[in-house]
Amino acid sequence: MVNAMLHQTVGTLQLLGNFGTHYEIRNDSVNLIPRGFKVEVELSKRGIYSSWEGKLGVIRASASQTSVVDPVLAPSNNVTHEPRTKSNETALILIRHGESLWNEKNLFTGCVDVPLTKKGVEEAIEAGRRISNIPVDMIFTSALIRAQMTAMLAMTQHRRKKVPIIMHNESEQAKAWSQIYSEETIKQSIPVIAAWQLNERMYGELQGLNKQETADRFGKEKVHEWRRSYDIPPPDGESLEMCAQRAVAYFKDNIEPQLQSGKSVMIAAHGNSLRSIIMYLDQLTSQEVISLELSTGIPMLYIFKEDNFIRRGSPVAPTETGVYAYTRGLAQYRQKLDEMLH
Ligand SMILES: O=C(O)[C@@H](CO)OP(=O)(O)O
């Protein structure tokens, strides 16, 4: 069964992800995309495509240019008041999860799936206030509950009031059973993709151990080396370098294309998976990343423009204005939100 509408106009193929099975075109092949997103492909030659095969089929077309358009923001859409940033820049927000129950107990956590404390919940809500005027079209989280709680709690504060919805693409049945049957409802949703590649670095045999007791037992220097060196893994665990390999690869393959296609993205993840992504964004050396520390629940803002990441916020300042230097596009988005909501 083909669950997509296919329109042909001169030189353009348009696929509208419809009611649950959705497609993305990259290098001429069709992959899953979050529901509700429209994909347009400019064909390099008129009529070059020949077939549409059902399920996750392949369009045999030579695409000269592709773009993914949020239907709410598409020019053809009747919704004229939707705020948006200038089309040539998108926002990237990184949030380390709020305090977890094991942060509070000072235990090595890694990939153990521990929820937030009450303080962590409050930090996530506060983080949400700080980004409440910044566009979010898509959310990526790790597979761990502390990052997912943080993303969801933060979004309760967003002024645009779209509903974050976790995508369940793990099986055909999960996909089928989580379909939404209203285009309008889809437009008012934000897809949330949970990816294990964004998980905290796996801490091996240190997971569950108390950080202070481990330092007393193995020595402060050894434990510091395990925690903050770039390429020395803790016993049976991942070094930051190993964590970076999977987290940065995921970022490049799955998140950067979304930014390039005009979507603003929020990532809720962990101290070390985010340190490795920041190492890539800020082009830090393996020496420089060692001294990079991230606080829980502080959102960091980047602008993606002309294939560059420009850091717009310091992780330490306590207020929204202290944290972010707004671009003109962000200021306009904020103003439009004001107009829309008052
Ligand atoms: O325990 C962990 O998983 C991490 C993050 O809390 O600890 P560290 O500060 O050593 O990176």
The ligand as an SDF file (V2000), in Angstrom:
LIG
                    3D

 11 10  0  0  0  0  0  0  0  0999 V2000
   27.8080   10.1350   35.4110 O   0  0  0  0  0  0  0  0  0  0  0  0
   27.7030   10.4520   34.2100 C   0  0  0  0  0  0  0  0  0  0  0  0
   27.1010    9.7950   33.3590 O   0  0  0  0  0  0  0  0  0  0  0  0
   28.3720   11.7360   33.7380 C   0  0  0  0  0  0  0  0  0  0  0  0
   27.4150   12.8750   33.6290 C   0  0  0  0  0  0  0  0  0  0  0  0
   26.6810   13.0950   34.7840 O   0  0  0  0  0  0  0  0  0  0  0  0
   29.4070   12.0610   34.6280 O   0  0  0  0  0  0  0  0  0  0  0  0
   30.7010   12.9090   34.2770 P   0  0  0  0  0  0  0  0  0  0  0  0
   30.5520   14.2060   34.9880 O   0  0  0  0  0  0  0  0  0  0  0  0
   31.8350   12.0890   34.8380 O   0  0  0  0  0  0  0  0  0  0  0  0
   30.8310   13.0770   32.8090 O   0  0  0  0  0  0  0  0  0  0  0  0
  1  2  2  0
  2  3  1  0
  2  4  1  0
  4  5  1  0
  4  7  1  0
  5  6  1  0
  7  8  1  0
  8  9  2  0
  8 10  1  0
  8 11  1  0
M  END
$$$$
